[in-house]
């Protein structure tokens, strides 16, 4: 999993840094020390999708899912009003379903770039 985080380099400029987090790492501790409003998560493998989804909803972070399987994803979490990018293969049978929940992309480079930009997206809480 990758964590993207924006940090100020001057009064008018910021940059995005990324942290690689291994499944053995305490990723929640790493997220807690960052400014959540300037942070996004990205799954790098399908096995990380549910971890990313759970953490993103818990901390209200923008996120990306990597070739998710609709049968393995908690749709109630996926439906949270949090910006998300979903990487799928072209002609994926569940493209229409996933596009109802977030932005679907078909290229890994675009996926990483779009998720990184989520650090600048405002998060709207469910009761707003």
N, C-alpha and C positions, 0 to 999 in steps of 0.2 A: 504494500500500500504506500501511496505517496501522500504527503501533506503539503499543500501549497499555502503560503502565508505571505501577505503583503506587509512590508515594513517601510517606514519613511526614510528616505535618504536626504530629504530637505523639506522645507515647509510646503513646497508645491509638488513634490515628486515622491513616488514610491516605487519599489521594485518587488517582484515576487521571488521568494526563495522556496526551495522544495527540500523536504526531508523524506528520506526513505525509511519506512518503518517495517521491520520484520515481524512476523507473527509471534515471535518470542518476546518482542519488546512490549513495554507498557505504553501502548499507543494512547491510552486515555490520559495518562500523566503528561505526555508530550503535548497533547491537545489543550489540556487545562492551563499550561503555562503560556500559550499563545493567545492572542486576541481573537476570540471566536468570530467576531464580525468580519475579520479579515482572513478567514481560513476556509479552505475547501479540501475535501478528501477525494482520492481517486483509487479505485480498485485497479490493480495491474494484472490480476488473474481472476477467472470466474469464481474460484473458491473464496475470494475476499469480498464478494459482493454483499453478502449478508452482514458481514462485520462492518463494512463501510456504511451500509444502509442503517444499521442499528445505531452506530456512533453518530452519524450525520443527523438523524432525527433527535437523538438524545441531546446533542449540543447545538442544534439548529445551524448546521454547516451545509454549504453547497457541496455537491458530490457528483461523482461519476461512477457508473456501473459498467463493468467490462463483460461483454457478451453474456448478459444474464439469461437465465432460463426462467420463464414466467412461472413455471410450476414450483420453483424453489425460492421465489421472492415473496415476502409478506406484502401483499397489495395495500393493506391498511397503512403500513409505513411508507410505501412508495407514493401513496396519494397525499402525503403531507405537503403542504405548500412551501416547499424548499426548492430552490433552483437545482436542477439536475441535468446531467448529460448522460445519455445512454448509448454506448457503442454496440452496434449490431452489424451483422453481415448484410450485404445487399440481398434483397428479396427474403428477408427473415420472415417467417410466418406470423410472428407476433408484433411486427412493426407498428401496425395500427393501434394495438393495445398500448405499447410502450410510448407511442407519440402522444397519447392522452395524458401521460404523467410528466413528460419532460421532453427536452430536445434530443432527437435521435440523430446520430452521426454514423458514418460508415468508414471512417479513416482513423487509424490510431493516432496520427500526428494531430489531426483536427481535434480528436477526443482530448488529448492532453492539453492542447492550447485552450480549448473551450472551458475545460474544468479549471484550469489555472485562472482564467478570467472571472470565474465565479467568486473569487475573493473580493471583487468589486460590486457584487450583486447584493442588494438589500434583501434581507430575510423578513418575510411577513409571518407573524405567528398565527396559529390556527384561530384564535379568538379575535383577531383584528378585523 
